Amino acid sequence: MIYTLKNDHLTVEVNSLGAELTSVISESGYEYIWQGAEWNKHAPVLFPLCGALLDGKYIFKGREYPMGKHGFAREAEFSLVESTDTSLTLKLESSEETLAIYPFEFTLTASFSLEENRLSAVFSVENNGKQIMPYMFGWHPAFTLWGKREIGSFYVDFGQKRSLTRHTLQNGPFVNPFYESYPLKAGMYYLNEEEIYANDTMIFKDVPRTVRLAGGYQKRSVTLSYSDNLPYLCIWKYPSSEARYVCLEPWSDIPSDGETPENFLSRAMSRISPLEKVDYEYNVIFE
């Protein structure tokens, strides 16, 4: 089901399937969220996995479990908690189906609220079980690139930073554990399709918690802020110049090296104690 939030500045749509933000339209009629055919997603919620697992499986306490890329929340139906003209809360709870591939009792809550030209989102991960729960969390919003200027005229503004710490990929979609320094031009990363395609995803670590997408020789912009427990920012787009969007994706954790067996007892990832909850907060200003 599609839920609508609306005020004098923005009209926002969220799909209960995956608690996915599917549309943000300005009062002038401009659509900020990608709607094209090249990539049929808009802003998937990534849980309990960001990226892929080696051989599509992991081990926990001696048992093997399958899990696809980015986990299962993005394909799951969330139930309604509450809804108003400018706010919405949805939730996903563990079930027999999820326990078969992820043996943990959880509640994942997605809350959206609209105030003027700002959309706020809080995703809460709650451990309802009796054992420590390993997981990853991320958000994968795709922002439309306005106008018809070349994609290289758009940039992500990192403020005062003059370089970023970057992970490259190896063994396909997996991450080289070693960092490298990546230089910026006056604090800006200009979108480079060849570079993004060659690397699949640009993964930066410990970036400022507010970044701004701008350029295209227009005054339009999108400013994304996110909480401190999301130390990674991924920049990705579908490998086609016809796909005029860019994904800015804050993640809690990243994939492994593609060589080490995926053991959820020992691999590096977020963990939450029984009966505790962790919030991931985002704010997006559309101008």
Residue pairs with C-beta under 8 A, 6 or more apart in sequence:
1 15
1 16
1 80
2 13
2 14
2 15
2 16
2 22
3 13
3 14
3 15
3 16
3 80
3 83
3 88
3 90
4 11
4 12
4 13
5 11
5 12
5 13
5 14
5 85
5 86
5 87
5 88
5 112
5 113
5 114
5 119
6 12
6 85
6 86
6 114
7 85
7 86
7 114
7 115
7 116
8 27
8 116
9 26
9 27
9 116
9 117
10 24
10 25
10 26
10 27
10 114
10 117
10 119
10 286
11 23
11 24
11 25
12 21
12 23
12 24
12 25
12 112
12 114
12 119
13 21
13 22
13 23
13 24
14 20
14 21
14 22
14 88
14 90
14 110
14 112
15 22
16 77
16 78
16 79
16 80
16 90
17 75
17 76
17 77
17 78
18 44
18 45
18 73
18 74
18 75
18 76
18 78
19 45
19 73
19 78
19 90
19 92
19 108
19 110
19 123
20 41
20 42
20 43
20 44
20 45
20 74
21 33
21 42
21 43
21 112
21 119
21 121
21 141
22 33
22 42
22 43
23 31
23 33
23 35
23 42
24 31
24 32
24 33
24 119
24 284
24 286
25 31
25 32
26 32
26 117
26 286
30 146
30 220
31 144
32 143
32 144
32 222
32 286
33 42
33 43
33 141
33 142
33 143
33 144
34 41
34 42
34 142
34 143
34 144
34 243
34 245
35 42
35 144
36 242
36 243
36 244
36 245
38 238
38 240
38 242
38 243
39 142
39 238
39 243
39 245
41 74
41 140
41 142
42 141
42 142
43 139
43 140
43 141
43 142
44 70
44 74
44 139
44 140
45 73
45 74
45 108
45 110
45 123
45 138
45 139
45 140
46 70
46 71
46 73
46 74
46 136
46 137
46 138
46 139
46 140
46 249
46 251
47 71
47 72
47 73
47 74
47 108
47 123
47 125
47 135
47 136
47 137
47 138
48 67
48 71
48 72
48 73
48 102
48 104
48 106
48 134
48 135
48 136
48 137
49 67
49 69
49 70
49 71
49 135
49 136
50 70
50 71
50 136
50 137
50 138
50 251
50 252
50 253
50 254
50 255
51 69
51 70
51 136
51 173
51 174
51 175
51 254
51 255
52 69
52 172
52 173
52 174
52 255
53 67
53 255
53 256
53 262
54 174
54 256
54 258
54 259
54 260
54 261
54 262
55 262
56 66
56 67
56 68
57 64
57 65
57 66
57 67
57 262
58 64
58 65
58 67
58 262
58 263
58 264
58 267
59 65
59 261
59 262
59 263
59 264
59 265
60 103
60 134
60 263
60 264
60 265
61 265
63 103
65 100
65 101
65 102
65 103
66 101
67 101
67 102
69 173
70 138
70 140
71 102
71 136
72 98
72 101
72 102
73 92
73 108
74 140
76 92
76 98
77 92
78 90
78 91
78 92
78 108
78 110
79 90
79 91
79 92
79 93
80 89
80 90
81 89
81 90
81 91
81 109
82 88
82 89
83 89
86 113
86 114
86 115
87 111
87 112
87 113
87 114
88 111
88 112
88 113
89 109
89 110
89 111
89 112
90 109
90 110
90 111
91 107
91 108
91 109
91 110
92 107
92 108
92 109
92 110
93 106
93 107
93 108
93 128
94 102
94 104
94 105
94 106
94 107
94 128
98 106
99 105
104 127
104 129
104 131
104 133
104 135
105 127
105 128
105 129
106 125
106 126
106 127
106 128
106 129
106 133
106 135
107 124
107 125
107 126
107 128
108 123
108 124
108 125
108 126
109 122
109 123
109 124
109 126
110 121
110 122
110 123
111 121
111 122
111 123
111 124
112 119
112 120
112 121
113 119
113 120
113 121
114 120
117 285
117 286
117 287
118 283
118 284
118 285
118 286
119 283
119 284
119 286
120 281
120 282
120 283
120 284
121 139
121 281
121 282
121 283
121 284
122 279
122 280
122 281
122 282
123 137
123 139
123 279
123 280
123 282
124 277
124 278
124 279
124 280
125 135
125 137
125 272
125 277
125 278
125 280
126 272
126 276
126 277
126 278
127 133
127 272
127 273
127 274
127 275
127 276
127 277
128 275
129 274
130 274
131 274
132 271
132 272
132 273
132 274
133 271
133 272
133 274
134 264
134 265
134 267
134 269
134 270
134 271
135 269
135 270
135 271
135 272
136 251
136 252
136 253
136 269
136 270
137 230
137 251
137 252
137 253
137 270
137 278
137 280
138 230
138 232
138 234
138 249
138 250
138 251
138 252
138 253
139 226
139 249
139 250
139 280
139 282
140 247
140 249
141 224
141 247
141 248
141 249
141 284
142 237
142 245
142 246
142 247
143 213
143 222
143 245
143 246
143 247
143 248
144 244
144 245
145 151
145 154
145 216
145 244
145 245
145 246
146 216
146 218
146 220
147 216
147 217
147 218
149 215
149 216
149 217
149 218
151 191
151 193
151 241
151 244
152 190
152 191
152 192
152 193
153 190
153 215
153 216
153 217
154 190
154 191
154 213
154 214
154 215
154 216
154 246
155 188
155 189
155 190
155 191
155 213
155 214
155 215
156 188
156 189
156 191
156 211
156 212
156 213
156 235
156 246
156 248
157 187
157 188
157 211
157 212
157 213
157 214
158 164
158 184
158 187
158 188
158 189
158 207
158 208
158 211
159 187
159 208
159 210
159 211
160 187
160 208
161 184
161 187
161 207
161 208
162 183
162 184
162 186
162 187
163 181
163 182
163 183
163 184
164 181
164 182
164 184
164 189
164 204
164 205
164 207
165 179
165 180
165 181
165 182
165 204
165 205
165 206
166 179
166 180
166 181
166 182
166 202
166 203
166 204
166 205
167 175
167 176
167 177
167 178
167 179
167 180
167 203
167 204
167 205
167 254
168 175
168 176
168 180
168 199
168 203
169 175
169 176
169 199
169 200
169 201
169 203
170 176
170 257
170 258
171 257
171 258
171 259
172 258
173 200
173 201
173 255
173 258
174 255
174 256
174 257
174 258
174 259
175 203
175 254
175 255
175 256
175 257
175 258
176 257
177 257
179 205
182 204
189 202
189 235
190 215
191 215
191 235
191 237
191 246
193 237
193 239
193 241
195 202
196 202
196 235
196 236
196 237
196 239
197 239
200 236
201 234
201 235
201 236
202 234
202 235
202 236
203 232
203 233
203 234
203 254
204 232
204 233
204 234
204 235
205 231
205 232
206 231
207 233
209 225
209 226
209 227
209 228
209 230
210 223
210 224
210 225
211 223
211 224
211 233
211 248
212 221
212 222
212 223
212 224
213 221
213 222
213 223
213 224
213 246
213 248
214 220
214 221
214 222
219 287
220 287
221 287
222 284
222 285
222 286
222 287
223 284
223 285
223 287
224 248
224 250
224 282
224 283
224 284
225 282
225 283
225 284
226 250
226 280
226 281
226 282
226 283
227 279
227 280
227 281
227 282
229 252
229 270
229 278
229 280
230 250
230 251
230 252
230 280
231 252
232 250
232 251
232 252
232 253
232 254
233 248
233 249
233 250
233 251
234 247
234 248
234 249
234 251
235 246
235 247
235 248
235 249
236 246
236 247
236 249
237 243
237 245
237 246
237 247
238 245
250 280
250 282
252 270
252 280
253 268
253 269
253 270
256 262
256 267
256 268
260 267
270 278
272 278
